[in-house]
Amino acid sequence: MNIGNTVLEMLKDEVTEVEYDRFIKQLNYNARSSKSDIAIFDAPNQLVANWIKTRYTQKLEQLFELKTSFRVVVKIQAKKGKTGSVKNSATTQTSSSENIRQNTLNPSYTFENFITGASNQFAYSAAKSVSQKPGEIYNPLFLYGGVGLGKTHLMQAIGNTVINHGKNIIYTTVEQFLNDFTRHLHNNNMDSFKSKYRQCDLLLIDDVQFLSNKIQTQEEFFHTFEELRNSGKQIVMTSDKPPKKITGLEQRLQSRFEWGLVTDIQPPELETKIAIIKKKCEINRVTLDNDVINYIATVIDNNTREIEGILSKLHAYAQLMHQDITLDFTKNVLREQLQEKQNSVDIDSILKTVAHELNVKPSEIRSKNRSRIVVYARRVAIYLTRELTQLSMPQIAQYFGMKDHTAVSHTMKKINSLFENDEEFKIKIDELYNKISSSKRN
């Protein structure tokens, strides 16, 4: 068995049986084109290639590294030749439409698998209402928020609900819509394009912010939007920002995006992140104790997609090294990626974040103010500066207006003492640690 097939077998243990049979099983390792630092897999078509690329590339790269001890770039491409080509025949168009409808909805993206909290409860309720009455309520539904917060999950949960009722679903990204439009326009076959997108019961379209300044594509999308909505068909869109903040978007499209319901998804609070990790552990069949779960929740970015990569990495390392996933083991495995966060942080970012989170002014933290809340904030800021930057204790003392480095040393001992006696305090500091790291990196 070649290395590519070995890695695919390893991945089999990391995904659900449904996902493996529907997607991963269709991959073929291209040994002829692959090199020592590049692993190329062929997918049967571009749709499957895109789906696997966005979801599994990171996992595959991790597994290659575990197996070979070298970093390998994984590339997923559509198989060349007749299988991957796009013809203008009605048969091929129907097949392409079926692939979009059936093959690109992630079967694990369901409402049951979506963890709700204060940050996403309203968006979840809106999406579920749309899935129960598509075309009748909140049309269009416009979900916006940062990367990895669950927009695509909710969108596809709608699709997975509606598809069970025998409806024709199209899930696509703006990039795919643009490519499809360009190809049909080049082939002088726009009737086929219009038929494909305007006869579906539910159009799910990701990343509409990329319509920005695409005048010709906006024109076509406008008419598609009008046709679907006037026919009582449901439209669901996602973006990283609300319609009004998408620059280069025609006014008529902006207004129509706001016709139904526009709702955001905020970064998850700590409790929600813990619940998400527990759910992901259940789905991925990984067992972690509460100490490990709490640690992961505090060090991950707001991008919850990072969770699956971490779980996959921990599970793979534990299997290969024949070790249990303890807290120390987890810290050791994740040390490298956490170090990358450390190296990108500066002291001003720490000061601003601590001041904002604890409701004091940055100038107060650096002053001689001895009020209880300011002293507390100063200690937290000093501790995080020592942990997250390469500054020496004398440099930190100078920044915070302290007499010398012994004051910094005393503060570190005080914080570490609190860690030992107050678990809630430790979790709060860990959360601040991650928030500062991720905000600087992003």
Secondary structure, DSSP 4 states (H G I P E B T S, - for coil): --HHHHHHHHHHTTS-HHHHHHTGGG-EE-TTT--SSEEEEEESSHHHHHHHHHHHHHHHHHHHHHHHSS--EEEEEEPPSTTT----SHHHHHHHHHHHHHHSS-TT--STTPPP-TTTHHHHHHHHHHHHSTTTSSSSEEEEESTTSSHHHHHHHHHHHHHTTT--EEEEEHHHHHHHHHHHHHTT-HHHHHHHHHS-SEEEEE-GGGGTT-HHHHHHHHHHHHHHHHTT-EEEEEESS-GGG-TT--HHHHHHHTSSEEEEEPPPPHHHHHHHHHHHHHHHT----HHHHHHHHHHS-S-THHHHHHHHHHHHHHHHHT----HHHHHHHTHHHHHHHHTT--HHHHHHHHHHHHT--HHHHTS----HHHHHHHHHHHHHHHHHS---HHHHHHHTT-SSHHHHHHHHHHHHHHHHH-HHHHHHHHHHHHHHHHHHH-
